[in-house]
Amino acid sequence: MVLSKHSNEFRLGSFSEASHSTEVTIELAAGEKISTQRLSRVDRMWAFFDGQTWIKFAIVEFKRPGALIDGEWEPAIQGRRVTGSANVMCRQVIKYCYCYNVRFAIICDGHKMVCLKVGGTKTNWVNETPFVTTSVPTEACWVGTRDEMKRYGYVFLQEALKAKLIDSGFAV
């Protein structure tokens, strides 16, 4: 695979249906804070091996064909908040990013793809109050044709790998 040729000699792995549990603190209506486990299962996860452990750098979430609707994602491309099913997908993927400690996520329905780079600090990606969503700054790239998906996916994963290597203290 081409991506592995640009991995700075690190072994790459792509894992399907990876699951991970993360402890989160939530605030109850009475103001009491409790810790609980949040389980996440992503469709595909990308990681590199540092010699001791797999370090995750991107996730891919697959949706049914036609699930990505152009008009719902247009605000994201313009830096605005999304609504409808795009909002639900964003919340899901940001939760996964929190649990896996990654900033890069792809959502793909087989015909179209959106690449998301989650901004801000990880502590702001989730809200301690249940059922209250947090607005998270995110950069988005819309890929509207199947012909471009492979190229954009590769470039996006390469950017994700490079960013994670730098964040993890490895020379790039």
C-alpha positions as CSV (number, residue, x, y, z in Angstrom):
1,M,0.0,0.0,0.0
2,V,1.2,3.5,-0.9
3,L,0.5,4.9,2.6
4,S,2.9,2.5,4.2
5,K,5.7,3.7,2.0
6,H,5.3,7.1,3.6
7,S,5.0,5.9,7.2
8,N,8.5,6.8,8.4
9,E,9.4,3.1,8.7
10,F,6.5,2.5,11.2
11,R,4.4,-0.5,10.6
12,L,0.8,0.5,9.8
13,G,-2.3,-1.4,10.7
14,S,-6.0,-1.1,9.7
15,F,-8.4,-2.8,12.0
16,S,-12.1,-3.4,11.3
17,E,-14.8,-3.1,13.9
18,A,-12.3,-2.1,16.6
19,S,-13.8,-1.4,20.0
20,H,-12.5,0.7,22.9
21,S,-13.8,1.7,26.3
22,T,-13.0,5.1,27.8
23,E,-13.8,6.5,31.2
24,V,-15.8,9.8,31.1
25,T,-17.2,12.0,33.8
26,I,-20.8,13.2,33.5
27,E,-22.7,15.7,35.6
28,L,-26.1,14.6,36.9
29,A,-29.1,17.0,37.1
30,A,-28.4,17.4,40.9
31,G,-24.9,18.6,40.1
32,E,-23.2,15.4,41.2
33,K,-20.4,14.1,39.0
34,I,-20.0,10.4,38.3
35,S,-17.5,8.4,36.2
36,T,-18.8,5.9,33.7
37,Q,-17.4,3.9,30.8
38,R,-18.2,4.8,27.2
39,L,-17.8,2.0,24.7
40,S,-17.2,2.8,21.1
41,R,-16.9,0.5,18.1
42,V,-15.7,2.0,14.8
43,D,-15.9,0.4,11.4
44,R,-12.3,0.9,10.6
45,M,-9.3,2.3,12.5
46,W,-5.9,3.2,11.3
47,A,-2.8,3.0,13.6
48,F,1.0,2.8,13.5
49,F,3.1,0.5,15.7
50,D,5.8,2.3,17.7
51,G,7.5,-0.9,18.7
52,Q,5.4,-1.4,21.8
53,T,1.9,-0.4,21.1
54,W,-0.5,0.6,18.3
55,I,-1.1,4.3,18.2
56,K,-4.3,5.2,16.5
57,F,-4.3,8.1,14.0
58,A,-7.6,8.0,12.1
59,I,-11.0,6.3,12.0
60,V,-13.4,5.5,9.1
61,E,-17.1,5.2,9.6
62,F,-19.2,3.6,6.9
63,K,-22.8,4.5,6.3
64,R,-25.5,3.0,4.0
65,P,-25.4,4.2,0.4
66,G,-27.0,7.6,0.0
67,A,-26.7,8.5,3.7
68,L,-24.4,11.5,3.0
69,I,-26.6,14.3,1.7
70,D,-24.8,17.1,0.0
71,G,-27.0,19.9,1.4
72,E,-26.6,18.7,5.0
73,W,-22.8,18.8,4.8
74,E,-22.5,22.2,2.9
75,P,-22.5,24.2,6.2
76,A,-19.5,22.1,7.5
77,I,-17.5,22.9,4.4
78,Q,-18.2,26.6,5.0
79,G,-17.2,26.3,8.7
80,R,-20.8,26.4,10.1
81,R,-22.7,23.9,12.2
82,V,-24.4,21.0,10.4
83,T,-28.0,19.9,11.1
84,G,-30.1,16.8,10.4
85,S,-28.4,13.4,9.9
86,A,-25.1,15.2,9.3
87,N,-25.2,16.5,12.9
88,V,-26.0,13.0,14.2
89,M,-23.0,11.6,12.2
90,C,-20.7,14.3,13.4
91,R,-21.6,13.7,17.1
92,Q,-21.0,10.0,16.6
93,V,-17.7,10.5,14.9
94,I,-16.5,13.1,17.5
95,K,-17.4,10.7,20.3
96,Y,-15.2,8.1,18.5
97,C,-12.4,10.6,18.1
98,Y,-12.6,11.3,21.9
99,C,-12.5,7.6,22.8
100,Y,-9.7,6.7,20.4
101,N,-7.8,10.0,20.9
102,V,-7.6,10.9,17.2
103,R,-8.4,14.1,15.4
104,F,-9.0,12.6,11.9
105,A,-12.2,10.8,10.8
106,I,-13.7,9.8,7.4
107,I,-17.4,9.2,6.9
108,C,-18.2,7.3,3.7
109,D,-21.3,5.9,2.2
110,G,-19.6,4.3,-0.8
111,H,-20.7,7.1,-3.2
112,K,-19.6,10.2,-1.3
113,M,-17.2,10.9,1.5
114,V,-16.5,13.6,4.1
115,C,-13.1,14.0,5.8
116,L,-13.2,15.7,9.2
117,K,-10.3,17.1,11.2
118,V,-11.6,17.8,14.7
119,G,-10.2,21.0,16.3
120,G,-10.1,22.4,19.8
121,T,-9.0,20.4,22.9
122,K,-10.0,16.9,23.5
123,T,-11.7,17.9,26.8
124,N,-14.1,20.1,24.8
125,W,-15.2,17.2,22.5
126,V,-17.7,15.9,25.0
127,N,-20.1,17.5,27.4
128,E,-20.3,16.4,31.0
129,T,-24.1,17.0,30.9
130,P,-25.9,14.1,29.3
131,F,-27.9,14.8,26.2
132,V,-26.3,18.3,25.8
133,T,-24.1,18.6,22.7
134,T,-21.0,20.7,22.4
135,S,-20.1,22.7,19.3
136,V,-16.7,21.5,18.2
137,P,-14.6,23.4,15.6
138,T,-14.0,21.0,12.7
139,E,-12.5,21.3,9.3
140,A,-14.3,19.4,6.6
141,C,-13.6,18.2,3.1
142,W,-16.4,17.0,0.9
143,V,-15.6,14.3,-1.7
144,G,-18.7,14.1,-4.0
145,T,-17.6,11.5,-6.5
146,R,-16.3,7.9,-6.2
147,D,-13.5,8.7,-8.7
148,E,-11.9,11.1,-6.2
149,M,-12.4,9.0,-3.0
150,K,-9.2,7.0,-3.2
151,R,-7.0,10.0,-3.8
152,Y,-8.6,12.2,-1.1
153,G,-8.7,9.3,1.3
154,Y,-4.9,8.6,0.8
155,V,-4.0,12.3,1.2
156,F,-6.2,12.6,4.3
157,L,-4.8,9.5,5.9
158,Q,-1.2,10.7,5.2
159,E,-2.0,14.0,6.8
160,A,-3.5,12.2,9.8
161,L,-0.5,9.9,10.2
162,K,2.0,12.9,10.0
163,A,0.0,14.9,12.6
164,K,-0.1,11.9,15.0
165,L,3.6,11.2,14.5
166,I,4.4,14.8,15.4
167,D,1.9,14.8,18.4
168,S,3.5,11.6,19.6
169,G,7.0,13.1,19.5
170,F,8.4,11.3,16.5
171,A,10.5,13.1,13.9
172,V,8.8,13.4,10.5
